[in-house]
Amino acid sequence: MQKSEIHRYAMRLAFHGAPFSGWQIQTRQRTVQGELTNALRSLTKEDTNIIGAGRTDAGVHGKNYVAHFDVLNEFDCQELSFKLNRFLPDRISVYEINKADIDFHARFSALSRSYSYTLREKKHAFGNDLVCNYTRELDFEILKSCSELVKNAKNFSAFEKKGSDNTNSICEIYHSLWIRKDNSIIFQIRANRFLRNMVRSLVGTMLETANGKRDFNDWQSLLKGGERSDSGNSAPAHGLVFMGVNYSKSPFDGRETAKY
């Protein structure tokens, strides 16, 4: 371990969102960022802070999440990963830690982020903590048509949590698709940014459209902008997973990127 100025490290990790009140540190709440910060400070003996690729809501999972932190001392990446995994709770797992350029930023260097939402059309006894059981009849072709329109939309104000502090509701969507896989229906989406509660409200409103509760013309109108009260209920948090993030200079040779 050598003394120096500031060393930046990038971390690739996963977390099961059930026991946490989201990613971001909150007073008197258990969060992923809080657990990682406490673990890092205990192991490095430094007053470091960890910065994530984006904020996730309570109960949302991260399969391929990225964060960074700064320290004054250099550390062996493999050894630090090993010690963190022994220190952290079972619902957080560190895949790898790599040295990063000082100008790398887990959040601001991101070009895009990816999420998936998984539904099962039949009730199952196992795995219900990671998928949403949805037993109402759905028109899958309407779901696909809904997702196609998302790619051309820009203003997602109708799907943004009320009271958010964003200066605008404009997002660039690069991928939006419903697929069938095994016994599940999965919504995949990748964008330059996401508004608070955006993916869950998109999914909830698409489901209302595909089960006949909402007219397709209404869906088209919502994608031009509107109030959150105009769109449907948010889909439950436990079906949503942060799947990856894209950077122009990857600290992990692209392993942090989703496959869509």
Secondary structure as the mmCIF struct_conf table of DSSP 4:
data_model
#
loop_
_struct_conf.conf_type_id
_struct_conf.id
_struct_conf.beg_label_comp_id
_struct_conf.beg_label_asym_id
_struct_conf.beg_label_seq_id
_struct_conf.end_label_comp_id
_struct_conf.end_label_asym_id
_struct_conf.end_label_seq_id
STRN STRN1 LYS A 3 PHE A 15
TURN_TY1_P TURN_TY1_P1 ALA A 18 PRO A 19
BEND BEND1 PHE A 20 SER A 21
BEND BEND2 TRP A 23 GLN A 24
TURN_TY1_P TURN_TY1_P2 THR A 27 ARG A 28
HELX_RH_AL_P HELX_RH_AL_P1 VAL A 32 THR A 44
BEND BEND3 GLU A 46 GLU A 46
STRN STRN2 ILE A 50 GLY A 52
BEND BEND4 ALA A 53 GLY A 54
TURN_TY1_P TURN_TY1_P3 ALA A 58 GLY A 59
STRN STRN3 HIS A 61 ASN A 73
HELX_RH_AL_P HELX_RH_AL_P2 CYS A 77 PHE A 87
BEND BEND5 LEU A 88 LEU A 88
TURN_TY1_P TURN_TY1_P4 ASP A 90 ARG A 91
STRN STRN4 ILE A 92 ALA A 100
TURN_TY1_P TURN_TY1_P5 ILE A 102 ASP A 103
TURN_TY1_P TURN_TY1_P6 ALA A 106 SER A 109
STRN STRN5 ALA A 110 ARG A 120
BEND BEND6 GLU A 121 LYS A 122
BEND BEND7 ALA A 125 PHE A 126
TURN_TY1_P TURN_TY1_P7 ASN A 128 LEU A 130
BEND BEND8 VAL A 131 VAL A 131
STRN STRN6 CYS A 132 ASN A 133
BEND BEND9 ARG A 136 ARG A 136
HELX_RH_AL_P HELX_RH_AL_P3 PHE A 140 VAL A 150
TURN_TY1_P TURN_TY1_P8 LYS A 151 ASN A 152
STRN STRN7 ASN A 155 ASN A 155
HELX_RH_3T_P HELX_RH_3T_P1 SER A 157 PHE A 159
BEND BEND10 GLU A 160 GLU A 160
HELX_LH_PP_P HELX_LH_PP_P1 LYS A 161 LYS A 161
TURN_TY1_P TURN_TY1_P9 LYS A 162 GLY A 163
BEND BEND11 THR A 167 THR A 167
STRN STRN8 ILE A 170 ILE A 170
STRN STRN9 ILE A 173 LYS A 181
TURN_TY1_P TURN_TY1_P10 ASP A 182 ASN A 183
STRN STRN10 SER A 184 ALA A 191
BEND BEND12 ASN A 192 ASN A 192
TURN_TY1_P TURN_TY1_P11 ARG A 196 ASN A 197
HELX_RH_AL_P HELX_RH_AL_P4 MET A 198 ALA A 210
TURN_TY1_P TURN_TY1_P12 ASN A 211 GLY A 212
BEND BEND13 LYS A 213 ARG A 214
HELX_RH_AL_P HELX_RH_AL_P5 PHE A 216 LEU A 222
TURN_TY1_P TURN_TY1_P13 LEU A 223 LYS A 224
HELX_RH_3T_P HELX_RH_3T_P2 ARG A 228 ASP A 230
BEND BEND14 SER A 231 SER A 231
HELX_LH_PP_P HELX_LH_PP_P2 ASN A 233 PRO A 236
HELX_RH_3T_P HELX_RH_3T_P3 ALA A 237 GLY A 239
STRN STRN11 LEU A 240 TYR A 247
BEND BEND15 SER A 248 LYS A 249
TURN_TY1_P TURN_TY1_P14 PRO A 251 GLU A 256
BEND BEND16 THR A 257 THR A 257
#
